[in-house]
């Protein structure tokens, strides 16, 4: 009969269990070999990454760890360093210049966000709407970025010069009162913000322009068919499509402006009356004028912790952007 020729169910189950056991054992025996083969294939890649990792550890992580360690020590590069605990942080918090520097840094960041954040966006929108001469204006807006900082310093010192400067000459031509732009505490910090915005707006403008050119033209065509005006197309089409880039650049600008140093150091040296004293300039004064490297490191650690919050926000936004949210 047909049923008599088939194998018993118990024998079939035993045979399948035996074969499964053999496969599991063979996979376990081959696992170390596969691991060795994978490591051997990846070894060349790790060797190529090794120089970059060494440079990163040597010039990034080692100074960070060393700065944290020095912030708890008394270091002047003359006497042996001694452990002082939180004494450097206590001394820094009692320093009136520390509060002034933070207030000036936050004010500079506020000015930069109020003016320096929106001006590159407006420039990018202007250039993106042009039909002819787009390349010329891209180059013209980017030229200040290519200038060496010392050239920018001398140029703006001449513009702000109270006697023969360009700005006061224009004010005199318009019969307006002239000012001591860099010598008055109320105008010195905004004047430095104008210099920083002029020097760095070109880079941000190119990033915004690249984002604008990535908006699908079909969206604008659909908006035009629906009768949307330029402002409505801007609000409902352009800005929603470049919103991730706007958020990323906002966080990056906060991080960058809170580290302002070149303009206060080279133009006003923190004056007048400490009106342009920034956190980085205060760190420089602690380290290289007072030889208090422990106090300088303590301020650097505090600044690092503040910027780390914005860096985490930036990483979060970047991950969302990569995921296409």
VOPAGU-2260 file (C-alpha; in pm, 1 decimal, decimal comma):
REM VOPAGU-2260
SITE   aa  ch    i         X         Y         Z
SITE  UNK   A    0       0,0       0,0       0,0
SITE  UNK   A    1     102,8     359,1     -45,6
SITE  UNK   A    2     112,9     426,5     326,9
SITE  UNK   A    3     344,8     137,9     400,8
SITE  UNK   A    4     617,9     277,7     174,7
SITE  UNK   A    5     647,3     610,4     363,5
SITE  UNK   A    6     889,1     659,5     656,2
SITE  UNK   A    7     745,4     678,5    1007,5
SITE  UNK   A    8     691,0    1032,5    1138,5
SITE  UNK   A    9     921,9     968,4    1433,6
SITE  UNK   A   10    1214,5     882,1    1205,9
SITE  UNK   A   11    1155,6    1194,3     994,5
SITE  UNK   A   12    1157,5    1418,9    1299,2
SITE  UNK   A   13    1472,0    1256,7    1434,0
SITE  UNK   A   14    1649,4    1299,7    1099,3
SITE  UNK   A   15    1557,3    1667,5    1072,3
SITE  UNK   A   16    1672,1    1730,5    1429,8
SITE  UNK   A   17    2002,1    1559,6    1357,3
SITE  UNK   A   18    2063,9    1768,1    1043,1
SITE  UNK   A   19    1971,0    2089,2    1230,2
SITE  UNK   A   20    2211,8    2002,6    1509,6
SITE  UNK   A   21    2489,3    1941,3    1257,5
SITE  UNK   A   22    2421,6    2278,4    1087,5
SITE  UNK   A   23    2429,9    2463,9    1419,9
SITE  UNK   A   24    2757,6    2299,5    1515,9
SITE  UNK   A   25    2913,6    2379,7    1177,4
SITE  UNK   A   26    2804,5    2742,5    1202,3
SITE  UNK   A   27    2954,5    2769,6    1547,8
SITE  UNK   A   28    3281,5    2625,0    1423,4
SITE  UNK   A   29    3288,9    2861,0    1123,7
SITE  UNK   A   30    3201,8    3174,3    1326,4
SITE  UNK   A   31    3562,7    3249,8    1436,4
SITE  UNK   A   32    3682,8    3195,5    1082,0
SITE  UNK   A   33    3422,3    3433,7     942,0
SITE  UNK   A   34    3515,0    3687,3    1208,8
SITE  UNK   A   35    3881,8    3663,4    1111,1
SITE  UNK   A   36    3794,4    3709,4     744,1
SITE  UNK   A   37    3581,2    4015,7     825,1
SITE  UNK   A   38    3859,3    4171,8    1032,6
SITE  UNK   A   39    4111,4    4097,2     759,7
SITE  UNK   A   40    3893,9    4269,7     500,4
SITE  UNK   A   41    3837,2    4571,8     727,3
SITE  UNK   A   42    4199,9    4604,1     833,7
SITE  UNK   A   43    4296,4    4814,5     532,4
SITE  UNK   A   44    4011,1    5054,0     603,5
SITE  UNK   A   45    4111,5    5089,2     968,3
SITE  UNK   A   46    4471,2    5156,6     863,2
SITE  UNK   A   47    4355,2    5439,4     636,4
SITE  UNK   A   48    4150,7    5585,9     924,1
SITE  UNK   A   49    4433,7    5556,6    1175,9
SITE  UNK   A   50    4623,9    5881,5    1081,6
SITE  UNK   A   51    4302,5    6087,0    1093,9
SITE  UNK   A   52    4207,3    5931,7    1427,7
SITE  UNK   A   53    4550,6    6006,3    1570,8
SITE  UNK   A   54    4533,2    6369,8    1456,8
SITE  UNK   A   55    4180,0    6400,8    1598,4
SITE  UNK   A   56    4279,8    6255,6    1934,9
SITE  UNK   A   57    4600,7    6459,6    1953,9
SITE  UNK   A   58    4460,9    6798,3    1854,6
SITE  UNK   A   59    4096,8    6772,7    1971,4
SITE  UNK   A   60    4034,9    6529,7    2253,6
SITE  UNK   A   61    4371,5    6563,5    2425,4
SITE  UNK   A   62    4341,5    6945,8    2461,5
SITE  UNK   A   63    3983,0    6905,2    2586,8
SITE  UNK   A   64    4081,4    6651,5    2852,1
SITE  UNK   A   65    4390,8    6856,0    2943,0
SITE  UNK   A   66    4178,9    7170,5    2975,6
SITE  UNK   A   67    3941,8    6994,6    3214,2
SITE  UNK   A   68    4239,1    6877,8    3423,0
SITE  UNK   A   69    4409,5    7220,2    3429,8
SITE  UNK   A   70    4085,5    7388,9    3538,3
SITE  UNK   A   71    4127,9    7218,0    3876,1
SITE  UNK   A   72    4494,6    7315,9    3913,2
SITE  UNK   A   73    4703,0    7626,9    3968,1
SITE  UNK   A   74    4919,8    7652,9    3655,4
SITE  UNK   A   75    5141,3    7947,1    3560,3
SITE  UNK   A   76    5412,9    7764,1    3358,5
SITE  UNK   A   77    5675,8    7879,4    3613,0
SITE  UNK   A   78    5597,4    7706,1    3940,4
SITE  UNK   A   79    5493,5    7340,9    3967,6
SITE  UNK   A   80    5121,6    7292,1    3918,5
SITE  UNK   A   81    4918,4    7223,7    4229,6
SITE  UNK   A   82    4569,5    7083,7    4276,1
SITE  UNK   A   83    4324,4    7351,6    4391,7
SITE  UNK   A   84    3990,2    7185,1    4327,5
SITE  UNK   A   85    3708,6    7426,2    4244,8
SITE  UNK   A   86    3907,4    7730,9    4354,8
SITE  UNK   A   87    3956,6    7847,2    3994,3
SITE  UNK   A   88    3582,0    7831,7    3928,1
SITE  UNK   A   89    3511,8    8022,0    4250,7
SITE  UNK   A   90    3765,5    8288,8    4153,8
SITE  UNK   A   91    3620,4    8320,2    3805,0
SITE  UNK   A   92    3263,9    8360,7    3930,8
SITE  UNK   A   93    3379,3    8639,1    4164,8
SITE  UNK   A   94    3553,1    8826,5    3881,2
SITE  UNK   A   95    3331,7    9118,5    3763,5
SITE  UNK   A   96    3478,9    9085,3    3413,6
SITE  UNK   A   97    3334,8    8733,6    3388,6
SITE  UNK   A   98    2980,0    8866,2    3416,0
SITE  UNK   A   99    3057,7    9155,8    3181,9
SITE  UNK   A  100    3208,9    8920,2    2923,9
SITE  UNK   A  101    2906,6    8689,5    2933,0
SITE  UNK   A  102    2669,5    8983,5    2902,1
SITE  UNK   A  103    2861,9    9121,1    2604,1
SITE  UNK   A  104    2883,5    8777,8    2439,9
SITE  UNK   A  105    2509,9    8718,9    2475,2
SITE  UNK   A  106    2438,0    9070,5    2347,9
SITE  UNK   A  107    2664,2    9014,0    2048,6
SITE  UNK   A  108    2486,4    8683,6    1979,3
SITE  UNK   A  109    2150,1    8859,3    2001,8
SITE  UNK   A  110    2261,3    9131,1    1757,6
SITE  UNK   A  111    2399,4    8867,0    1521,5
SITE  UNK   A  112    2072,4    8672,4    1527,0
SITE  UNK   A  113    1864,1    8984,7    1481,4
SITE  UNK   A  114    2060,7    9114,2    1182,0
SITE  UNK   A  115    2331,9    8872,2    1074,9
SITE  UNK   A  116    2099,2    8573,1    1054,9
SITE  UNK   A  117    1837,7    8726,9     825,1
SITE  UNK   A  118    2062,5    8929,4     593,6
SITE  UNK   A  119    2221,1    8620,9     424,9
SITE  UNK   A  120    1871,1    8476,5     376,5
SITE  UNK   A  121    1755,3    8796,6     205,7
SITE  UNK   A  122    2067,9    8799,5     -12,0
SITE  UNK   A  123    2008,0    8436,7    -111,1
SITE  UNK   A  124    1644,4    8505,9    -199,3
SITE  UNK   A  125    1750,7    8809,1    -403,6
SITE  UNK   A  126    2017,3    8619,6    -597,9
SITE  UNK   A  127    1792,2    8316,8    -648,4
SITE  UNK   A  128    1525,1    8530,7    -817,3
SITE  UNK   A  129    1772,4    8683,6   -1062,1
SITE  UNK   A  130    1770,8    8572,0   -1422,6
SITE  UNK   A  131    2100,1    8731,3   -1529,7
SITE  UNK   A  132    2421,1    8804,9   -1342,6
SITE  UNK   A  133    2363,9    8545,8   -1071,6
SITE  UNK   A  134    2726,0    8429,3   -1078,3
SITE  UNK   A  135    2856,1    8785,7   -1047,5
SITE  UNK   A  136    2648,6    8856,5    -737,6
SITE  UNK   A  137    2745,5    8523,8    -581,3
SITE  UNK   A  138    3109,7    8622,3    -619,9
SITE  UNK   A  139    3049,8    8977,7    -498,8
SITE  UNK   A  140    2878,6    8861,5    -180,1
SITE  UNK   A  141    3148,8    8600,3    -115,8
SITE  UNK   A  142    3451,1    8831,7    -162,8
SITE  UNK   A  143    3452,4    8952,1     203,2
SITE  UNK   A  144    3487,5    8591,1     317,6
SITE  UNK   A  145    3805,9    8552,6     111,7
SITE  UNK   A  146    3972,0    8862,9     258,2
SITE  UNK   A  147    4235,6    8799,6     525,9
SITE  UNK   A  148    4117,3    8910,3     871,1
SITE  UNK   A  149    4392,6    9173,4     898,3
SITE  UNK   A  150    4270,0    9335,7     574,5
SITE  UNK   A  151    3915,1    9341,4     711,4
SITE  UNK   A  152    4040,7    9502,3    1033,4
SITE  UNK   A  153    4224,7    9784,6     856,2
SITE  UNK   A  154    3934,2    9839,9     617,1
SITE  UNK   A  155    3674,4    9880,6     891,5
SITE  UNK   A  156    3904,8   10085,4    1109,3
SITE  UNK   A  157    3919,8   10332,3     823,7
SITE  UNK   A  158    3540,2   10318,9     774,4
SITE  UNK   A  159    3479,3   10385,7    1145,8
SITE  UNK   A  160    3757,0   10645,2    1179,8
SITE  UNK   A  161    3601,8   10948,1    1353,5
SITE  UNK   A  162    3808,7   11203,6    1157,4
SITE  UNK   A  163    3855,4   11068,4     804,5
SITE  UNK   A  164    3633,2   10760,4     799,5
SITE  UNK   A  165    3385,8   10682,5     524,5
SITE  UNK   A  166    3086,7   10644,2     756,4
SITE  UNK   A  167    3124,3   10982,8     923,7
SITE  UNK   A  168    3187,5   11141,4     582,8
SITE  UNK   A  169    2851,7   11007,1     463,4
SITE  UNK   A  170    2684,5   11133,6     779,5
SITE  UNK   A  171    2835,3   11480,0     725,5
SITE  UNK   A  172    2716,9   11475,5     364,8
SITE  UNK   A  173    2363,8   11404,5     486,8
SITE  UNK   A  174    2395,5   11670,9     758,3
SITE  UNK   A  175    2371,1   11409,1    1034,4
SITE  UNK   A  176    2577,2   11414,9    1355,9
SITE  UNK   A  177    2895,2   11213,2    1338,0
SITE  UNK   A  178    2986,4   10955,8    1603,2
SITE  UNK   A  179    3282,0   10790,3    1768,8
SITE  UNK   A  180    3172,7   10444,6    1658,2
SITE  UNK   A  181    3445,2   10236,6    1823,1
SITE  UNK   A  182    3517,6   10472,8    2111,8
SITE  UNK   A  183    3165,1   10487,6    2255,8
SITE  UNK   A  184    3045,2   10197,5    2475,3
SITE  UNK   A  185    2693,3   10212,0    2331,9
SITE  UNK   A  186    2798,2   10173,8    1967,4
SITE  UNK   A  187    3118,9    9969,4    1985,5
SITE  UNK   A  188    2955,2    9626,1    2016,8
SITE  UNK   A  189    2697,3    9681,0    1738,0
SITE  UNK   A  190    2980,1    9815,8    1520,6
SITE  UNK   A  191    3173,8    9492,4    1570,7
SITE  UNK   A  192    2859,4    9294,2    1488,6
SITE  UNK   A  193    2837,5    9476,1    1154,9
SITE  UNK   A  194    3198,2    9379,3    1078,8
SITE  UNK   A  195    3138,1    9014,9    1168,0
SITE  UNK   A  196    2820,1    9002,6     959,0
SITE  UNK   A  197    2992,1    9162,0     658,7
SITE  UNK   A  198    3283,0    8918,4     687,2
SITE  UNK   A  199    3081,4    8597,6     718,2
SITE  UNK   A  200    2748,9    8654,8     544,3
SITE  UNK   A  201    2882,0    8527,9     211,9
SITE  UNK   A  202    2930,0    8170,3     332,8
SITE  UNK   A  203    2581,6    8150,5     482,7
SITE  UNK   A  204    2434,5    8307,0     169,6
SITE  UNK   A  205    2582,5    8035,4     -52,7
SITE  UNK   A  206    2442,2    7762,5     174,2
SITE  UNK   A  207    2095,8    7919,7     165,0
SITE  UNK   A  208    2123,7    7964,7    -211,0
SITE  UNK   A  209    2206,6    7595,8    -257,0
SITE  UNK   A  210    1903,6    7506,5     -44,3
SITE  UNK   A  211    1679,1    7737,3    -248,1
SITE  UNK   A  212    1794,6    7583,2    -574,3
SITE  UNK   A  213    1697,2    7243,3    -434,6
SITE  UNK   A  214    1329,1    7340,6    -406,7
SITE  UNK   A  215    1135,3    7164,7    -688,9
SITE  UNK   A  216    1023,5    7415,6    -955,3
SITE  UNK   A  217     694,3    7227,6    -989,8
SITE  UNK   A  218     588,7    7360,4    -648,1
SITE  UNK   A  219     633,8    7718,6    -765,0
SITE  UNK   A  220     447,1    7643,1   -1088,0
SITE  UNK   A  221     156,0    7494,5    -893,8
SITE  UNK   A  222     150,5    7798,5    -665,5
SITE  UNK   A  223     147,8    8034,4    -963,9
SITE  UNK   A  224    -140,7    7842,4   -1120,1
SITE  UNK   A  225    -333,1    7883,1    -794,2
SITE  UNK   A  226    -270,5    8257,3    -812,1
SITE  UNK   A  227     -32,3    8282,1    -516,7
SITE  UNK   A  228     160,1    8607,5    -485,8
SITE  UNK   A  229     536,9    8629,0    -436,1
SITE  UNK   A  230     499,1    8663,1     -60,2
SITE  UNK   A  231     263,0    8365,0     -42,4
SITE  UNK   A  232     501,6    8154,9    -251,0
SITE  UNK   A  233     780,5    8256,4     -18,0
SITE  UNK   A  234     582,4    8173,3     297,4
SITE  UNK   A  235     410,3    7853,8     182,2
SITE  UNK   A  236     663,8    7705,8     -60,4
SITE  UNK   A  237    1015,4    7840,0      -9,4
SITE  UNK   A  238    1048,1    7862,5     367,9
SITE  UNK   A  239     890,4    7521,3     448,0
SITE  UNK   A  240    1126,9    7348,5     204,7
SITE  UNK   A  241    1443,4    7509,7     344,9
SITE  UNK   A  242    1329,5    7497,1     709,3
SITE  UNK   A  243    1581,0    7223,4     809,9
SITE  UNK   A  244    1869,6    7429,5     670,8
SITE  UNK   A  245    1740,0    7740,3     847,3
SITE  UNK   A  246    1733,4    7556,8    1180,7
SITE  UNK   A  247    2080,8    7411,6    1130,4
SITE  UNK   A  248    2228,1    7748,1    1038,2
SITE  UNK   A  249    2056,1    7909,2    1336,9
SITE  UNK   A  250    2224,8    7668,3    1578,6
SITE  UNK   A  251    2560,5    7702,0    1400,3
SITE  UNK   A  252    2539,2    8081,6    1414,0
SITE  UNK   A  253    2469,6    8073,5    1787,3
SITE  UNK   A  254    2773,2    7849,5    1838,1
SITE  UNK   A  255    2991,3    8068,6    1616,9
SITE  UNK   A  256    2890,6    8408,7    1753,5
SITE  UNK   A  257    2936,0    8298,2    2113,6
SITE  UNK   A  258    3301,6    8236,4    2024,5
SITE  UNK   A  259    3365,2    8584,8    1886,5
SITE  UNK   A  260    3729,3    8681,5    1932,8
SITE  UNK   A  261    3895,4    8832,6    1625,3
SITE  UNK   A  262    3694,5    9155,0    1611,9
SITE  UNK   A  263    3718,3    9247,5    1984,4
SITE  UNK   A  264    4084,6    9146,4    1999,5
SITE  UNK   A  265    4212,1    9322,7    1688,2
SITE  UNK   A  266    3987,3    9629,3    1675,1
SITE  UNK   A  267    3886,5    9734,7    2027,7
SITE  UNK   A  268    4086,4    9501,9    2257,4
SITE  UNK   A  269    3779,1    9468,1    2475,0
SITE  UNK   A  270    3721,0    9842,1    2513,0
SITE  UNK   A  271    3595,3   10100,3    2553,9
SITE  UNK   A  272    3530,4   10040,8    2923,7
SITE  UNK   A  273    3510,3    9664,1    2864,1
SITE  UNK   A  274    3207,5    9719,1    2638,6
SITE  UNK   A  275    3337,5    9462,6    2385,6
SITE  UNK   A  276    3501,6    9216,7    2625,9
SITE  UNK   A  277    3397,1    8868,9    2507,1
SITE  UNK   A  278    3437,5    8532,5    2674,2
SITE  UNK   A  279    3717,2    8419,7    2442,6
SITE  UNK   A  280    3899,5    8749,3    2487,9
SITE  UNK   A  281    3870,0    8708,4    2864,7
SITE  UNK   A  282    4017,7    8358,2    2835,1
SITE  UNK   A  283    4305,3    8505,3    2633,6
SITE  UNK   A  284    4366,3    8773,0    2897,9
SITE  UNK   A  285    4362,6    8518,4    3179,4
SITE  UNK   A  286    4610,9    8292,8    2999,7
SITE  UNK   A  287    4853,0    8530,4    2828,8
SITE  UNK   A  288    4829,5    8852,3    3029,8
SITE  UNK   A  289    4777,4    8720,4    3381,9
SITE  UNK   A  290    4947,1    8380,8    3327,0
SITE  UNK   A  291    4653,6    8218,7    3506,9
SITE  UNK   A  292    4603,0    7909,6    3292,7
SITE  UNK   A  293    4388,2    7744,2    3558,0
SITE  UNK   A  294    4137,7    8029,2    3551,0
SITE  UNK   A  295    4147,5    8042,2    3170,6
SITE  UNK   A  296    4076,9    7669,4    3154,4
SITE  UNK   A  297    3789,5    7706,4    3401,1
SITE  UNK   A  298    3623,8    7968,6    3179,9
SITE  UNK   A  299    3691,3    7748,1    2877,9
SITE  UNK   A  300    3521,8    7451,8    3046,2
SITE  UNK   A  301    3214,8    7662,8    3127,3
SITE  UNK   A  302    3197,3    7784,7    2768,5
SITE  UNK   A  303    3243,1    7426,6    2647,0
SITE  UNK   A  304    2947,2    7308,2    2854,7
SITE  UNK   A  305    2724,1    7586,0    2721,9
SITE  UNK   A  306    2822,1    7520,2    2360,8
SITE  UNK   A  307    2780,4    7144,5    2412,3
SITE  UNK   A  308    2406,5    7199,8    2461,2
SITE  UNK   A  309    2379,8    7371,9    2123,0
SITE  UNK   A  310    2605,0    7107,2    1968,0
SITE  UNK   A  311    2364,4    6836,5    2085,0
SITE  UNK   A  312    2075,3    7031,3    1933,7
SITE  UNK   A  313    2272,3    7059,2    1609,0
SITE  UNK   A  314    2339,8    6683,9    1604,6
SITE  UNK   A  315    1973,1    6613,5    1667,9
SITE  UNK   A  316    1864,6    6839,9    1384,1
SITE  UNK   A  317    2127,2    6688,8    1154,8
SITE  UNK   A  318    2006,2    6335,5    1225,4
SITE  UNK   A  319    1649,1    6438,8    1148,8
SITE  UNK   A  320    1762,0    6602,6     827,3
SITE  UNK   A  321    1949,2    6288,1     721,1
SITE  UNK   A  322    1639,4    6080,4     792,5
SITE  UNK   A  323    1431,7    6311,8     576,8
SITE  UNK   A  324    1198,2    6436,4     848,0
